[in-house]
Amino acid sequence: MEPLIREVPRLANVTKDISVTTQLRQELRSNGFAIIRGLLTPQEAKSLRPVVRRSLKANGRYLYGGKFQLHAMYTTEEVARFLTSDVILARLKEITDPLEVVLTGECDLMINTTSSWHNDVPHHPRCKDGSIFADDTFRVYKIAFYLQDQGDDSPATLKVRPRSHLKGVVESLPARGLGVKAGDAIIFDVRIEHAGQMPTFVDRSLRRFCELAARPLHLDAQKAFTLSRAILRRIAFTQDRVAVFMTFGPAEEQTYSYADEGRLRHPGTRGTLSTEVLAQLSRTTYNRP
């Protein structure tokens, strides 16, 4: 099987730009997010789009006007090989160094879903008393690849509230859109408040109509909403919004605790990684998801 992305030297031979790595870590600690420009080539991002679409067609759930798939690296070999490639793991290691990288096993695919403002820790026990936001040693992140160009002001762009990962400790900054080119990677703290494509008035009205019609017509409301919305997108010649997410952190208790909570929330949704992917993780000494 041909690799989706180019090969790079093994981690021991990767030359690091210390100033860039330091800035990356500082942005994550201070603002809760950072953008790595050009981590993939545009062609590599383009090659991944049909892989994600096929995986979602086979395994995705209808949700929020699109389709969503949990733990995709266990079901789709190309996604697993992509996310465990040297070119990606090398950048993750720069963030967690001197500790090894832990992949929590959370790897999500999505297409055309809508979302409101949220963070990714509401299930965590320490979210209830707010202590998780006051902990400046907490370092669990997601890496996100949006596989199409998205401008700062595009409705499809990921939006964040900088510094909201430390709410109660520092004041959050106004929300901003994170414009990216296909191939850029966004790293963000799982505690930060963020939103994807916000539902429009038409989206909200259509979803409400599908929910009302679902019971008497014996329909799946989420599926009906997604398929109806897809028709409207095609009529308007709107490009599909496709993304890949993976959660990681350093090899320390905070990361393992977050991974354990994720397993409790979604039991029985994982499989096994291929021999080739496990060998890659073993060669690079990364902890297995």
Backbone as CSV, one residue per row, in Angstrom:
resi,resn,N_x,N_y,N_z,CA_x,CA_y,CA_z,C_x,C_y,C_z
1,MET,0.843,-1.203,0.000,0.000,0.000,0.000,0.875,1.248,0.000
2,GLU,0.614,2.166,-0.919,1.387,3.381,-1.018,1.070,4.324,0.145
3,PRO,2.099,4.959,0.740,1.826,5.898,1.834,1.099,7.127,1.331
4,LEU,0.216,7.674,2.184,-0.523,8.877,1.814,0.358,10.112,1.857
5,ILE,1.360,10.087,2.720,2.227,11.252,2.827,3.674,10.820,2.689
6,ARG,4.511,11.790,2.393,5.897,11.509,2.072,6.663,10.973,3.285
7,GLU,7.676,10.202,3.007,8.536,9.714,4.082,9.516,10.805,4.502
8,VAL,9.837,10.841,5.785,10.844,11.767,6.296,11.823,10.963,7.122
9,PRO,12.986,11.534,7.473,13.944,10.788,8.278,13.355,10.359,9.613
10,ARG,13.891,9.279,10.185,13.451,8.840,11.506,13.663,9.959,12.512
11,LEU,12.930,9.891,13.611,12.913,11.008,14.551,14.300,11.379,15.060
12,ALA,15.144,10.391,15.221,16.478,10.673,15.740,17.282,11.550,14.799
13,ASN,16.893,11.601,13.528,17.650,12.361,12.546,16.960,13.646,12.112
14,VAL,15.796,13.938,12.702,15.068,15.139,12.324,15.727,16.354,12.952
15,THR,16.079,17.343,12.124,16.687,18.568,12.624,15.607,19.488,13.159
16,LYS,15.754,19.939,14.398,14.736,20.777,15.019,15.161,22.238,14.981
17,ASP,14.219,23.101,14.737,14.411,24.529,14.883,13.933,24.877,16.285
18,ILE,14.883,25.116,17.187,14.557,25.299,18.599,13.631,26.487,18.806
19,SER,13.840,27.569,18.065,13.020,28.758,18.255,11.576,28.502,17.847
20,VAL,11.384,27.764,16.747,10.036,27.446,16.291,9.351,26.525,17.287
21,THR,10.071,25.514,17.777,9.498,24.586,18.749,9.126,25.315,20.032
22,THR,9.996,26.201,20.502,9.711,26.970,21.719,8.477,27.839,21.534
23,GLN,8.352,28.491,20.377,7.195,29.323,20.103,5.917,28.485,20.068
24,LEU,5.985,27.297,19.488,4.830,26.407,19.420,4.354,26.057,20.825
25,ARG,5.273,25.697,21.685,4.899,25.343,23.062,4.344,26.545,23.809
26,GLN,4.942,27.704,23.609,4.474,28.911,24.288,3.060,29.285,23.856
27,GLU,2.772,29.162,22.570,1.433,29.482,22.074,0.396,28.533,22.657
28,LEU,0.738,27.256,22.768,-0.196,26.299,23.332,-0.458,26.572,24.807
29,ARG,0.582,26.897,25.539,0.416,27.158,26.971,-0.315,28.472,27.219
30,SER,0.005,29.501,26.442,-0.565,30.825,26.676,-1.956,30.967,26.074
31,ASN,-2.091,30.653,24.785,-3.348,30.899,24.079,-4.227,29.662,23.938
32,GLY,-3.628,28.480,24.083,-4.408,27.243,23.996,-4.518,26.673,22.598
33,PHE,-3.824,27.258,21.639,-3.859,26.729,20.271,-2.630,27.217,19.509
34,ALA,-2.341,26.549,18.412,-1.265,26.961,17.506,-1.546,26.357,16.142
35,ILE,-1.022,26.984,15.107,-1.178,26.477,13.742,0.193,26.141,13.180
36,ILE,0.336,24.935,12.650,1.564,24.523,11.963,1.280,24.599,10.470
37,ARG,1.870,25.572,9.818,1.601,25.787,8.397,2.344,24.764,7.538
38,GLY,1.626,24.209,6.561,2.258,23.348,5.574,2.812,22.052,6.111
39,LEU,2.195,21.485,7.154,2.685,20.202,7.655,2.514,19.119,6.587
40,LEU,1.422,19.194,5.850,1.216,18.336,4.683,1.299,19.188,3.431
41,THR,1.591,18.561,2.310,1.489,19.273,1.040,0.016,19.318,0.638
42,PRO,-0.380,20.262,-0.216,-1.765,20.287,-0.688,-2.194,18.971,-1.333
43,GLN,-1.280,18.324,-2.057,-1.621,17.061,-2.706,-1.863,15.967,-1.673
44,GLU,-1.087,15.962,-0.593,-1.294,14.968,0.461,-2.658,15.158,1.120
45,ALA,-3.021,16.410,1.374,-4.338,16.694,1.952,-5.441,16.266,0.994
46,LYS,-5.253,16.542,-0.290,-6.252,16.162,-1.298,-6.400,14.648,-1.365
47,SER,-5.305,13.918,-1.231,-5.343,12.456,-1.298,-6.088,11.858,-0.112
48,LEU,-6.068,12.547,1.014,-6.727,12.028,2.209,-8.241,12.215,2.173
49,ARG,-8.724,13.211,1.437,-10.160,13.496,1.405,-11.002,12.279,0.985
50,PRO,-10.681,11.591,-0.125,-11.509,10.430,-0.496,-11.407,9.284,0.504
51,VAL,-10.268,9.171,1.186,-10.115,8.138,2.217,-11.100,8.395,3.353
52,VAL,-11.179,9.641,3.793,-12.090,10.001,4.877,-13.536,9.809,4.438
53,ARG,-13.839,10.209,3.224,-15.212,10.079,2.728,-15.644,8.608,2.672
54,ARG,-14.746,7.730,2.204,-15.081,6.301,2.139,-15.291,5.719,3.535
55,SER,-14.441,6.111,4.470,-14.561,5.606,5.834,-15.869,6.057,6.472
56,LEU,-16.230,7.318,6.263,-17.484,7.828,6.818,-18.701,7.164,6.170
57,LYS,-18.608,6.888,4.885,-19.719,6.221,4.203,-19.949,4.833,4.787
58,ALA,-18.854,4.151,5.152,-18.970,2.781,5.655,-19.251,2.735,7.153
59,ASN,-18.701,3.681,7.911,-18.721,3.558,9.367,-19.266,4.777,10.117
60,GLY,-19.541,5.864,9.409,-19.917,7.090,10.092,-21.349,7.089,10.607
61,ARG,-21.602,7.948,11.594,-22.940,8.153,12.140,-23.493,9.468,11.626
62,TYR,-24.787,9.493,11.323,-25.443,10.745,10.971,-25.579,11.581,12.240
63,LEU,-25.023,12.790,12.208,-25.009,13.598,13.421,-24.833,15.068,13.068
64,TYR,-25.659,15.921,13.661,-25.518,17.372,13.545,-25.443,17.867,12.100
65,GLY,-26.189,17.242,11.219,-26.239,17.700,9.837,-25.138,17.171,8.952
66,GLY,-24.339,16.265,9.467,-23.258,15.666,8.685,-23.048,14.230,9.129
67,LYS,-21.820,13.744,8.969,-21.481,12.413,9.461,-20.224,12.503,10.303
68,PHE,-20.161,11.619,11.305,-19.093,11.653,12.305,-18.684,10.220,12.610
69,GLN,-17.383,9.999,12.800,-16.891,8.661,13.117,-15.861,8.719,14.229
70,LEU,-16.066,7.922,15.270,-15.129,7.824,16.377,-14.070,6.764,16.089
71,HIS,-12.871,6.966,16.644,-11.809,5.954,16.645,-11.534,5.379,15.256
72,ALA,-11.426,6.271,14.281,-11.300,5.831,12.888,-9.993,5.114,12.609
73,MET,-8.950,5.371,13.402,-7.686,4.716,13.111,-7.750,3.209,13.366
74,TYR,-8.787,2.753,14.071,-8.952,1.321,14.297,-9.705,0.638,13.159
75,THR,-10.417,1.411,12.358,-11.224,0.810,11.302,-10.713,1.104,9.904
76,THR,-9.890,2.137,9.773,-9.434,2.552,8.451,-7.910,2.593,8.435
77,GLU,-7.309,1.629,7.762,-5.855,1.478,7.758,-5.145,2.723,7.247
78,GLU,-5.673,3.341,6.179,-5.007,4.518,5.618,-4.968,5.674,6.606
79,VAL,-6.030,5.828,7.391,-6.064,6.888,8.407,-5.036,6.600,9.498
80,ALA,-4.951,5.352,9.932,-3.988,4.977,10.964,-2.555,5.216,10.493
81,ARG,-2.259,4.835,9.245,-0.906,5.026,8.720,-0.582,6.509,8.567
82,PHE,-1.572,7.266,8.156,-1.392,8.712,8.011,-1.056,9.356,9.351
83,LEU,-1.821,9.053,10.386,-1.644,9.717,11.678,-0.428,9.224,12.450
84,THR,0.103,8.066,12.103,1.299,7.561,12.777,2.540,7.693,11.905
85,SER,2.460,8.506,10.864,3.624,8.730,10.006,4.646,9.605,10.723
86,ASP,5.890,9.491,10.322,6.968,10.244,10.967,6.754,11.751,10.883
87,VAL,6.247,12.218,9.743,6.122,13.655,9.541,5.162,14.283,10.558
88,ILE,4.169,13.520,11.014,3.243,14.020,12.026,3.767,13.756,13.430
89,LEU,4.217,12.542,13.685,4.688,12.213,15.029,5.879,13.066,15.449
90,ALA,6.714,13.462,14.476,7.867,14.305,14.803,7.426,15.634,15.417
91,ARG,6.358,16.232,14.869,5.879,17.508,15.406,5.216,17.331,16.770
92,LEU,4.511,16.207,16.949,3.902,15.951,18.249,4.977,15.770,19.325
93,LYS,6.075,15.124,18.935,7.166,14.892,19.889,7.806,16.210,20.312
94,GLU,7.866,17.183,19.398,8.402,18.487,19.766,7.574,19.126,20.877
95,ILE,6.281,18.865,20.877,5.386,19.456,21.872,5.519,18.763,23.224
96,THR,5.670,17.439,23.209,5.698,16.695,24.479,7.107,16.475,25.020
97,ASP,8.127,16.731,24.228,9.519,16.510,24.635,9.803,17.193,25.979
98,PRO,10.527,16.556,26.913,11.308,15.316,26.778,10.520,14.021,26.983
99,LEU,9.219,14.127,27.281,8.419,12.926,27.465,7.968,12.383,26.109
100,GLU,7.700,11.084,26.087,7.203,10.473,24.864,5.754,10.892,24.611
101,VAL,5.326,10.702,23.376,3.951,11.014,22.987,3.040,9.835,23.332
102,VAL,1.897,10.149,23.892,0.848,9.154,24.104,-0.310,9.479,23.177
103,LEU,-0.702,8.524,22.350,-1.909,8.661,21.536,-3.048,8.047,22.344
104,THR,-4.053,8.840,22.660,-5.117,8.357,23.549,-6.051,7.358,22.879
105,GLY,-5.978,7.240,21.561,-6.882,6.357,20.840,-8.065,7.085,20.237
106,GLU,-8.266,8.356,20.629,-9.346,9.148,20.054,-8.898,9.683,18.696
107,CYS,-9.611,9.295,17.681,-9.309,9.725,16.316,-10.626,9.836,15.586
108,ASP,-11.058,11.057,15.323,-12.394,11.293,14.794,-12.345,11.854,13.373
109,LEU,-13.291,11.422,12.563,-13.475,11.950,11.227,-14.823,12.653,11.168
110,MET,-14.931,13.704,10.375,-16.211,14.370,10.216,-16.333,14.980,8.836
111,ILE,-17.599,15.112,8.423,-17.894,15.804,7.179,-19.197,16.590,7.366
112,ASN,-19.088,17.886,7.213,-20.244,18.795,7.163,-21.057,18.866,8.457
113,THR,-20.495,18.471,9.591,-21.231,18.606,10.841,-21.263,20.066,11.276
114,THR,-22.298,20.421,12.025,-22.379,21.752,12.631,-22.088,21.617,14.119
115,SER,-21.731,22.725,14.747,-21.481,22.674,16.193,-21.664,24.051,16.802
116,SER,-21.909,24.062,18.094,-21.951,25.304,18.863,-20.680,25.379,19.700
117,TRP,-20.554,26.406,20.506,-19.359,26.558,21.341,-19.314,25.448,22.398
118,HIS,-18.138,24.860,22.572,-17.969,23.785,23.545,-16.477,23.580,23.815
119,ASN,-16.173,22.786,24.838,-14.811,22.276,25.021,-14.894,20.757,25.038
120,ASP,-13.754,20.097,25.109,-13.737,18.636,25.016,-13.453,17.956,26.349
121,VAL,-13.791,18.638,27.455,-13.569,18.039,28.771,-14.813,18.003,29.655
122,PRO,-16.023,18.158,29.126,-17.177,18.180,30.035,-17.371,16.869,30.789
123,HIS,-16.845,15.770,30.216,-16.971,14.458,30.845,-15.938,14.223,31.934
124,HIS,-14.922,15.079,31.997,-13.817,14.845,32.935,-14.249,15.208,34.354
125,PRO,-13.945,14.361,35.351,-14.367,14.640,36.734,-13.906,16.004,37.256
126,ARG,-12.731,16.447,36.809,-12.200,17.719,37.311,-12.839,18.932,36.651
127,CYS,-13.698,18.685,35.666,-14.412,19.805,35.035,-15.514,20.322,35.957
128,LYS,-16.056,19.444,36.792,-17.170,19.816,37.657,-16.806,20.914,38.650
129,ASP,-15.605,20.812,39.240,-15.192,21.848,40.190,-14.306,22.911,39.538
130,GLY,-14.034,22.755,38.244,-13.250,23.750,37.520,-11.754,23.653,37.713
131,SER,-11.293,22.679,38.484,-9.856,22.602,38.775,-9.027,22.282,37.541
132,ILE,-9.650,21.646,36.559,-8.900,21.288,35.359,-8.449,22.533,34.601
133,PHE,-9.219,23.633,34.726,-8.875,24.868,34.020,-7.818,25.689,34.756
134,ALA,-7.617,25.387,36.022,-6.627,26.118,36.810,-5.275,25.413,36.824
135,ASP,-5.200,24.281,36.140,-3.992,23.453,36.169,-3.125,23.763,34.947
136,ASP,-2.045,24.516,35.166,-1.195,24.878,34.022,-0.231,23.758,33.638
137,THR,-0.310,22.603,34.330,0.510,21.450,33.940,-0.269,20.492,33.029
138,PHE,-1.555,20.740,32.855,-2.382,19.866,32.013,-1.998,20.085,30.552
139,ARG,-1.654,18.996,29.855,-1.187,19.126,28.475,-1.760,17.996,27.614
140,VAL,-3.025,18.066,27.356,-3.653,17.130,26.429,-4.195,17.951,25.267
141,TYR,-3.882,17.527,24.056,-4.173,18.328,22.871,-4.853,17.500,21.783
142,LYS,-5.438,18.204,20.844,-5.903,17.588,19.605,-5.157,18.212,18.446
143,ILE,-4.821,17.382,17.471,-4.304,17.883,16.203,-5.435,17.727,15.193
144,ALA,-5.699,18.796,14.462,-6.817,18.810,13.510,-6.315,19.161,12.127
145,PHE,-6.758,18.403,11.152,-6.475,18.683,9.750,-7.791,18.957,9.045
146,TYR,-7.951,20.173,8.547,-9.092,20.493,7.687,-8.606,20.346,6.249
147,LEU,-9.257,19.485,5.496,-8.719,19.052,4.202,-9.210,19.898,3.043
148,GLN,-9.403,21.174,3.293,-9.757,22.159,2.277,-9.348,23.521,2.813
149,ASP,-9.147,24.480,1.930,-8.815,25.838,2.360,-10.015,26.457,3.061
150,GLN,-9.771,27.162,4.160,-10.819,27.829,4.929,-10.277,29.169,5.411
151,GLY,-10.862,30.271,4.927,-10.406,31.595,5.322,-10.807,31.957,6.741
152,ASP,-10.195,33.016,7.270,-10.482,33.451,8.637,-11.966,33.704,8.864
153,ASP,-12.635,34.238,7.864,-14.034,34.639,8.007,-15.018,33.631,7.422
154,SER,-14.531,32.504,6.972,-15.414,31.491,6.400,-16.290,30.872,7.492
155,PRO,-17.580,30.640,7.211,-18.439,29.964,8.193,-17.933,28.571,8.570
156,ALA,-17.138,27.957,7.676,-16.651,26.599,7.922,-15.423,26.558,8.818
157,THR,-14.813,27.707,9.082,-13.543,27.759,9.793,-13.705,27.425,11.274
158,LEU,-12.727,26.703,11.829,-12.701,26.457,13.272,-12.491,27.777,13.993
159,LYS,-13.312,28.017,14.999,-13.224,29.245,15.787,-12.854,28.894,17.223
160,VAL,-12.012,29.704,17.844,-11.590,29.466,19.221,-11.707,30.749,20.036
161,ARG,-11.790,30.579,21.355,-11.688,31.692,22.285,-10.336,31.571,22.971
162,PRO,-9.333,32.308,22.480,-7.980,32.180,23.032,-7.971,32.353,24.551
163,ARG,-7.173,31.522,25.207,-6.951,31.522,26.659,-8.116,30.967,27.461
164,SER,-9.178,30.522,26.792,-10.311,29.975,27.537,-9.981,28.618,28.164
165,HIS,-8.843,28.019,27.783,-8.434,26.771,28.431,-8.000,27.007,29.871
166,LEU,-7.765,28.270,30.217,-7.390,28.634,31.588,-8.432,29.571,32.196
167,LYS,-9.705,29.346,31.850,-10.744,30.253,32.331,-10.794,30.235,33.857
168,GLY,-10.988,31.412,34.421,-10.948,31.560,35.873,-9.573,31.936,36.368
169,VAL,-8.553,31.691,35.534,-7.176,32.054,35.885,-6.750,33.284,35.102
170,VAL,-7.028,33.285,33.810,-6.768,34.447,32.963,-8.044,34.749,32.187
171,GLU,-8.156,35.956,31.687,-9.342,36.347,30.939,-9.227,35.897,29.485
172,SER,-10.299,35.307,28.978,-10.308,34.868,27.586,-10.290,36.072,26.659
173,LEU,-9.735,35.868,25.477,-9.722,36.901,24.447,-10.920,36.709,23.521
174,PRO,-11.264,37.707,22.732,-12.395,37.569,21.799,-12.189,36.402,20.838
175,ALA,-13.298,35.811,20.434,-13.243,34.674,19.515,-12.598,35.075,18.198
176,ARG,-11.898,34.123,17.590,-11.287,34.370,16.293,-11.343,33.107,15.453
177,GLY,-11.452,33.291,14.146,-11.425,32.175,13.220,-9.993,31.815,12.858
178,LEU,-9.748,30.530,12.719,-8.403,30.056,12.391,-8.361,29.655,10.918
179,GLY,-8.074,30.618,10.070,-7.981,30.341,8.646,-6.820,29.420,8.338
180,VAL,-7.057,28.420,7.514,-6.011,27.453,7.165,-6.079,27.124,5.682
181,LYS,-4.961,26.639,5.176,-4.888,26.027,3.864,-4.896,24.518,4.050
182,ALA,-5.387,23.795,3.059,-5.336,22.341,3.125,-3.883,21.909,3.296
183,GLY,-3.610,21.152,4.347,-2.240,20.749,4.672,-1.732,21.383,5.949
184,ASP,-2.348,22.489,6.386,-2.002,23.067,7.685,-2.578,22.189,8.795
185,ALA,-1.958,22.244,9.958,-2.463,21.513,11.120,-2.747,22.498,12.247
186,ILE,-3.871,22.323,12.911,-4.209,23.110,14.086,-4.033,22.219,15.313
187,ILE,-3.270,22.694,16.284,-3.132,22.013,17.565,-3.896,22.838,18.588
188,PHE,-4.769,22.208,19.367,-5.461,22.972,20.395,-5.636,22.157,21.670
189,ASP,-5.589,22.864,22.778,-5.807,22.277,24.096,-7.258,21.790,24.165
190,VAL,-7.475,20.581,24.694,-8.830,20.037,24.725,-9.756,20.846,25.637
191,ARG,-9.184,21.722,26.467,-10.008,22.537,27.368,-10.501,23.822,26.716
192,ILE,-9.942,24.200,25.582,-10.277,25.498,24.988,-11.705,25.473,24.422
193,GLU,-12.396,26.597,24.523,-13.722,26.721,23.934,-13.565,26.924,22.421
194,HIS,-14.264,26.110,21.657,-14.140,26.167,20.209,-15.466,25.798,19.557
195,ALA,-15.591,26.153,18.302,-16.796,25.841,17.534,-16.402,25.632,16.083
196,GLY,-17.093,24.731,15.438,-16.856,24.498,14.013,-17.812,25.335,13.187
197,GLN,-18.493,24.701,12.276,-19.457,25.409,11.436,-20.744,25.612,12.225
198,MET,-21.049,26.850,12.558,-22.233,27.153,13.349,-23.485,26.921,12.505
199,PRO,-24.548,26.372,13.095,-25.788,26.168,12.329,-26.429,27.498,11.951
200,THR,-26.868,27.589,10.718,-27.565,28.780,10.243,-29.038,28.706,10.639
201,PHE,-29.777,29.773,10.356,-31.223,29.754,10.605,-31.881,28.632,9.813
202,VAL,-31.438,28.448,8.559,-31.985,27.360,7.736,-31.666,26.008,8.357
203,ASP,-30.436,25.833,8.845,-30.054,24.575,9.492,-30.941,24.292,10.698
204,ARG,-31.120,25.293,11.551,-31.921,25.091,12.758,-33.378,24.776,12.416
205,SER,-33.910,25.469,11.428,-35.297,25.231,11.025,-35.459,23.840,10.419
206,LEU,-34.495,23.450,9.580,-34.558,22.143,8.932,-34.434,21.024,9.966
207,ARG,-33.543,21.206,10.912,-33.378,20.183,11.952,-34.650,20.045,12.779
208,ARG,-35.265,21.170,13.127,-36.503,21.124,13.908,-37.613,20.419,13.122
209,PHE,-37.714,20.711,11.842,-38.728,20.067,11.009,-38.499,18.550,10.969
210,CYS,-37.248,18.126,10.802,-36.932,16.691,10.746,-37.254,16.004,12.070
211,GLU,-36.984,16.684,13.178,-37.288,16.114,14.483,-38.797,15.942,14.672
212,LEU,-39.572,16.918,14.212,-41.027,16.840,14.342,-41.617,15.762,13.440
213,ALA,-41.024,15.602,12.246,-41.557,14.643,11.280,-41.086,13.218,11.525
214,ALA,-40.018,13.060,12.303,-39.388,11.755,12.447,-40.321,10.712,13.059
215,ARG,-40.994,11.081,14.145,-41.808,10.081,14.831,-42.997,9.611,13.998
216,PRO,-43.847,10.507,13.501,-45.002,10.002,12.724,-44.602,9.303,11.429
217,LEU,-43.466,9.684,10.849,-43.036,9.081,9.583,-42.032,7.949,9.785
218,HIS,-41.735,7.653,11.054,-40.780,6.582,11.397,-39.425,6.803,10.723
219,LEU,-38.915,7.998,10.870,-37.629,8.366,10.282,-36.569,8.512,11.354
220,ASP,-35.324,8.374,10.930,-34.178,8.736,11.762,-33.978,10.239,11.583
221,ALA,-34.233,11.023,12.633,-34.207,12.482,12.509,-32.829,12.993,12.097
222,GLN,-31.766,12.413,12.659,-30.418,12.857,12.320,-30.084,12.549,10.871
223,LYS,-30.488,11.366,10.417,-30.222,10.998,9.021,-31.009,11.891,8.077
224,ALA,-32.279,12.139,8.402,-33.101,12.992,7.551,-32.537,14.401,7.482
225,PHE,-32.076,14.911,8.614,-31.488,16.251,8.657,-30.226,16.308,7.809
226,THR,-29.367,15.305,7.950,-28.114,15.267,7.192,-28.368,15.189,5.693
227,LEU,-29.245,14.289,5.276,-29.494,14.113,3.849,-30.185,15.334,3.238
228,SER,-31.112,15.944,4.002,-31.769,17.157,3.505,-30.767,18.288,3.362
229,ARG,-29.903,18.399,4.338,-28.890,19.461,4.310,-27.905,19.229,3.161
230,ALA,-27.602,17.956,2.876,-26.686,17.635,1.772,-27.276,18.080,0.433
231,ILE,-28.583,17.916,0.270,-29.236,18.352,-0.967,-29.099,19.864,-1.130
232,LEU,-29.323,20.602,-0.045,-29.203,22.058,-0.098,-27.770,22.482,-0.412
233,ARG,-26.798,21.757,0.125,-25.396,22.084,-0.143,-25.066,21.866,-1.622
234,ARG,-25.595,20.793,-2.190,-25.332,20.531,-3.607,-25.980,21.592,-4.490
235,ILE,-27.189,21.983,-4.144,-27.877,23.021,-4.925,-27.080,24.321,-4.908
236,ALA,-26.466,24.617,-3.749,-25.706,25.863,-3.592,-24.249,25.712,-4.020
237,PHE,-23.867,24.517,-4.515,-22.473,24.242,-4.914,-21.502,24.528,-3.760
238,THR,-21.891,24.110,-2.545,-21.057,24.310,-1.365,-20.098,23.144,-1.196
239,GLN,-18.821,23.443,-1.050,-17.800,22.400,-0.900,-17.970,21.665,0.429
240,ASP,-17.749,20.351,0.400,-17.796,19.577,1.635,-16.694,20.015,2.581
241,ARG,-17.031,20.028,3.844,-16.089,20.387,4.915,-15.645,19.090,5.584
242,VAL,-14.401,18.681,5.345,-13.882,17.392,5.792,-12.727,17.624,6.761
243,ALA,-12.711,16.861,7.855,-11.661,17.067,8.859,-11.303,15.761,9.551
244,VAL,-10.071,15.727,10.064,-9.535,14.598,10.822,-8.976,15.143,12.133
245,PHE,-9.293,14.473,13.244,-8.799,14.891,14.558,-8.132,13.715,15.259
246,MET,-7.081,13.989,16.029,-6.469,12.962,16.874,-6.009,13.601,18.186
247,THR,-6.257,12.913,19.291,-5.900,13.413,20.623,-4.586,12.799,21.073
248,PHE,-3.749,13.618,21.713,-2.447,13.143,22.193,-2.004,13.970,23.394
249,GLY,-0.961,13.517,24.035,-0.369,14.256,25.139,0.929,13.593,25.554
250,PRO,1.631,14.173,26.516,2.874,13.558,26.993,2.593,12.345,27.874
251,ALA,3.593,11.498,28.020,3.452,10.275,28.815,3.468,10.623,30.299
252,GLU,2.330,11.089,30.789,2.180,11.423,32.195,0.731,11.186,32.609
253,GLU,0.475,11.264,33.901,-0.805,10.862,34.459,-1.993,11.608,33.860
254,GLN,-1.820,12.903,33.583,-2.942,13.682,33.046,-3.458,13.088,31.736
255,THR,-2.543,12.687,30.869,-2.929,12.122,29.577,-3.611,10.769,29.749
256,TYR,-3.041,9.925,30.607,-3.629,8.603,30.825,-5.021,8.719,31.443
257,SER,-5.187,9.676,32.347,-6.494,9.882,32.976,-7.524,10.316,31.941
258,TYR,-7.138,11.241,31.058,-8.050,11.702,30.003,-8.422,10.538,29.087
259,ALA,-7.437,9.708,28.734,-7.705,8.558,27.866,-8.665,7.577,28.536
260,ASP,-8.485,7.358,29.837,-9.373,6.443,30.567,-10.806,6.954,30.582
261,GLU,-10.972,8.265,30.773,-12.313,8.838,30.769,-12.970,8.674,29.393
262,GLY,-12.164,8.810,28.340,-12.697,8.625,26.999,-13.179,7.198,26.771
263,ARG,-12.459,6.222,27.308,-12.866,4.824,27.159,-14.163,4.545,27.909
264,LEU,-14.353,5.210,29.046,-15.593,5.040,29.791,-16.776,5.632,29.040
265,ARG,-16.551,6.735,28.337,-17.623,7.388,27.584,-18.014,6.590,26.352
266,HIS,-17.024,5.959,25.715,-17.288,5.255,24.457,-16.741,3.831,24.530
267,PRO,-17.314,2.997,25.387,-16.827,1.616,25.488,-17.204,0.809,24.253
268,GLY,-16.342,-0.116,23.899,-16.678,-1.042,22.831,-16.660,-0.477,21.435
269,THR,-16.036,0.689,21.239,-16.041,1.274,19.896,-14.685,1.124,19.209
270,ARG,-13.762,0.415,19.818,-12.432,0.294,19.238,-12.201,-1.092,18.679
271,GLY,-11.122,-1.215,17.940,-10.722,-2.496,17.394,-9.246,-2.695,17.687
272,THR,-8.524,-3.227,16.711,-7.090,-3.422,16.870,-6.367,-2.746,15.714
273,LEU,-5.174,-2.278,15.983,-4.365,-1.661,14.954,-3.631,-2.737,14.168
274,SER,-3.318,-2.432,12.931,-2.650,-3.414,12.082,-1.226,-3.645,12.555
275,THR,-0.660,-4.747,12.117,0.720,-5.086,12.469,1.676,-3.990,12.004
276,GLU,1.429,-3.459,10.812,2.308,-2.419,10.268,2.268,-1.147,11.116
277,VAL,1.076,-0.739,11.523,0.958,0.475,12.337,1.584,0.261,13.710
278,LEU,1.365,-0.905,14.314,1.975,-1.203,15.605,3.499,-1.225,15.499
279,ALA,4.001,-1.731,14.387,5.451,-1.746,14.184,5.992,-0.333,14.074
280,GLN,5.249,0.558,13.384,5.663,1.949,13.264,5.705,2.613,14.632
281,LEU,4.699,2.382,15.442,4.678,2.959,16.785,5.816,2.404,17.632
282,SER,6.111,1.129,17.460,7.194,0.507,18.210,8.546,1.075,17.798
283,ARG,8.730,1.305,16.493,10.001,1.850,16.002,10.243,3.251,16.536
284,THR,9.186,4.010,16.651,9.338,5.403,17.080,9.148,5.558,18.581
285,THR,8.974,4.439,19.294,8.848,4.376,20.756,7.682,5.197,21.289
286,TYR,6.641,5.328,20.491,5.434,6.017,20.961,4.529,5.019,21.660
287,ASN,3.866,5.485,22.694,2.927,4.631,23.394,1.710,4.371,22.519
288,ARG,1.236,3.147,22.559,0.108,2.746,21.722,-1.201,3.329,22.253
289,PRO,-2.130,3.636,21.354,-3.454,4.075,21.804,-4.249,2.897,22.338
